[in-house]
């Protein structure tokens, strides 16, 4: 006599978050296109019972099944995985709440606010809000690895990079190699505020 296994005893029970995401995406795309389960079964050549298991995260999909589902739903296979990496690190900084940090220019009146930073291997970008006032002095000798992007938000200054000089006003931008000596050469119209974003590429 064959005995039905109890709840949770099936070998094809969902093994984790992947099945949940696929289940949600398949149902989402099917309903968005107005396709019934029976119609999806016809389009994919899969049984309604199997499709029901997939949509309820009760089984794992083979690659061939995923390919058939994607073709029937007219979406890329990758769309069926959308959300699997949703839990990624992000840093939100409300206006005016950037952390004040100390840099080489701090002792000559340069105010630096860090606008956010990721950790570990993702720490490849450093966004700063830099403010220069009457208390600030010119300090054109910054040098560091990576590429830097400047965008002036307020005021006028002359910015130096190597032997070049750039008069920059609100709306102006500059991208340069951080290894070259750079920094404000002349403060023309204060206060000056600019966004500085430095990228470091892939850190070892």
N, C-alpha and C positions, 0 to 999 in steps of 0.2 A: 504494500500500500504506500502510495506516495504522500509524503507529508509536506505541506507548504511551509517554507521557512518563515520564521517570525519577523517582525519589523526590524529593519536594520541589518538583516542577515544576508542580503544580496551582495554578490561580489561586485556588481556594477553600481553600488551606491556611490554618491558623489564623494570625491576625495578632497575637495577644497574649493577655494574661491574661483578657480577657473571655470568649473561647471556652472556656478551661479551666474557668472558674467555671460557665458555663452547662452544660457537659458534665457536671460533677460533680453539679450540682443536679438535672438531668433524670434521670440514672441513680439518684441517691439517692431521689428521690420515687417513681420508677417501681418500684424494688425494694421500698421501704417499703410500697407498696400492692399488691405481688404482681402487677404487670401485666407481661406479657411484651412483648417488642419488637413482636411481631405484633399483639397486642391494642392497643398504643399506636398502631401504624400505622392500625388500623381506626378508633380513636377520633378521631384527628387528620386522617385523610385523607391522610397523608404516607406515603411509601414506607419500607420497612424499611431500605433502603440509605441513605436520607437521615437517618433517625433514628440509624442506626449511626454515620454521619459526625458528627452532632451530639454523640452521647455520647462520641465519641473526639476531640472538639475539632478535627475535620478540615474544618469549614466554619463559616461565619458564619450565624447565624439572622436571618431577616427579622423585622420586628415582627409580621407576621401569623402567622408560624410560632410565634413565642414565645407569642402570644395563644392559638393552638390548643393548644399544649403545656400551658399553664397551665390552660386549661379542662378538658382531658382528665385532668390530674393533680389537678384540684380544688385548686389553690393560686393565690394572687395572682401576677400577672406579676412583681412585684417580688421574690417569693421565689426566682425563678430567677437573680437577681443577688446573692443573699445571699453576702457574702464578698468582693465586688469592692472594697470599701473597707476591708478588714480591716487593711491596713497603715496605721493611724492612730497618732499619737503618744499615748503614755500615760506617766505618771510614777508609779512605785511608791515609797513611802517606808515602810520598816520602822519598827516601833515604836521610839521613842527616837532616830531617826536624822534628824529634821528639821533643816535647816540653820539655825543661829542667825543672825539678821539684826539690824541696828541700825535703830531707828526713833526718833521724837521722845521716846517714853517710856523709851528705854534708859538715859538718864542719871538716871532716878529709880527704877531698879530693876525695870523691866518687862522680862521675858525673852520674846522672840519666837522661835518656831521655825516656819520655813516648811515646810509639809507637802507641797509640790509646786507646780509651775508649768509651764504649757505655753508655747510660744514663738509669736512672730508674731501673726497674727490671732486665734489661740485663747487668747491671754493675756488673758482676760476675767474671771478668777476668781482670788482670792488666799486660800488657806486658811492660817490661822495658829493655833498653839497658844500661848496667852498664859499665863504663870505669874507670880503676884504673891506675894511673901513678906514677911517682917518688914523686909526691906531696901527694899521698894517704898513709894513715896509716891503719894498720889492725884494725878491729872493729868487733869482733865476737859475739856481743850481740844483734842481731836483734831478735825480737819475735813478731809474729802477727798471727791472725786467718788464717785458710785456708791451702792449699797445694801449695808448691812452686816447680817450675821446673827450673833448671839452665842448660844452654848449653854454654860451653866455645867456643868462636870464635877466640880468639887470646891470646897468652901468657901462662904462667904457674902460678898457685897459689895452696896453700893448703887451702882447705875450711873445716870449722868445723861445725858439727851439733851434739849438745850434747857433748858426750865424744869422738865421732868418728872424724877421720881426713881423708880427701880425697885429694890426689894430682891430680889436674885436668889440663889437657892440651887441646889444640884446638881439638874439636870433642867430648870431654867427656861431659856427662850429669849426673845430680843428681836430684832426686825427694825426697822431704822430707816434714814432718809435720812442718808447720810454727810456731807452738807453742813452739817447741824446740829451745833453743838458737843457733843461727847460724850466720855465716859470715866468711870473709877471716881471716885466721890465719897467713899465711905467703905469701908474694908476691915474687915469685921465678924469673919470667922472665917478665919484664914490656915492653910495656904496656899490661894490661890484659883487655880484653873485653868479656863480657858474656851476654847472653840473660836470663833474669829472668821473668818467667811468674807465677803469683800467681792467683789461683782460690779460690773463696770464697763460692762456692755452691749457694744455694738459700738464698737470703737475706730476712730477715723478713721485 
